[in-house]
Amino acid sequence: MSAKPKLSGAAAIAGIGQTEFSKNSGRTEIQLAAEAVRAAILDAGLRPADVDGLVTMTQDSNDELALMRNVGIPLVRWTSRTPFGGGGSSGSW
């Protein structure tokens, strides 16, 4: 019988989410961010209360607390803000 891998202290990308691509969605940046985060949480089979951390980019103008409120995340244990955006996302790993 093989040993089960230890997952304590590990991180995983369990779901993805996005909004539609458009020039004028009629929604604010925070509304779009919250919609994408909710979609990722749902795709992972989780609830907002299951999220314990957030990683954002410096080019993202959305405040982490505002995002938490809009998504319904009650509490996080950690946050991180990585420089730039786009290709800078690899720095959040």
C-alpha positions in Angstrom: 0.0 0.0 0.0 1.5 3.4 -1.0 1.6 6.3 1.4 -0.9 9.1 0.8 0.8 12.4 -0.2 0.7 15.1 2.5 -1.3 18.1 1.3 -0.8 20.2 4.4 0.8 23.5 3.5 0.4 22.8 -0.3 -1.5 25.0 -2.7 -3.4 24.0 -5.9 -5.3 25.7 -8.6 -8.6 23.9 -8.3 -10.9 26.0 -10.5 -10.9 28.7 -13.1 -13.3 31.6 -13.9 -13.6 34.4 -16.3 -16.1 36.9 -17.6 -17.0 37.3 -21.3 -14.8 39.5 -23.4 -16.4 42.8 -24.4 -15.5 46.4 -24.9 -18.3 47.7 -22.7 -19.9 45.2 -20.3 -21.7 47.8 -18.3 -20.2 46.5 -15.1 -17.4 47.9 -12.9 -14.0 46.3 -12.5 -14.9 45.1 -9.0 -18.1 43.5 -10.4 -16.2 41.8 -13.2 -13.5 40.6 -10.7 -16.1 39.2 -8.3 -17.9 37.4 -11.1 -14.7 35.7 -12.3 -13.7 34.8 -8.7 -17.2 33.3 -8.0 -17.0 31.3 -11.3 -13.6 29.9 -10.2 -14.9 29.0 -6.8 -17.9 27.3 -8.3 -15.7 25.5 -10.9 -13.6 24.1 -8.0 -16.7 22.8 -6.2 -16.1 25.1 -3.3 -17.9 27.9 -1.4 -16.6 31.4 -0.8 -16.1 30.4 2.9 -13.6 27.7 1.7 -11.2 30.3 0.3 -8.4 31.1 2.8 -6.1 33.4 0.7 -6.0 35.8 -2.2 -3.3 36.6 -4.8 -3.7 39.8 -6.9 -1.5 41.8 -9.3 -0.3 45.4 -8.8 -2.0 46.4 -12.0 -5.3 45.3 -10.6 -7.1 48.3 -9.1 -9.5 46.2 -7.0 -9.0 46.2 -3.3 -8.8 42.8 -1.7 -11.3 43.7 1.0 -13.8 44.9 -1.5 -13.3 41.7 -3.5 -13.9 39.6 -0.4 -17.1 41.5 0.4 -18.4 41.3 -3.2 -17.7 37.5 -3.4 -18.8 36.7 0.1 -15.5 35.5 1.4 -15.8 36.0 5.2 -12.1 35.7 6.2 -8.7 35.0 4.6 -5.5 34.0 6.4 -3.2 35.5 3.9 -3.0 37.8 0.8 -0.2 38.5 -1.7 0.2 41.1 -4.4 2.6 40.2 -7.1 4.1 42.9 -9.4 2.6 43.8 -12.8 0.1 41.5 -14.4 -0.3 39.2 -17.3 3.0 37.2 -17.4 3.6 38.4 -13.8 1.0 35.9 -12.7 3.7 33.2 -12.7 5.3 35.0 -9.8 2.3 34.2 -7.6 3.2 30.5 -7.6 
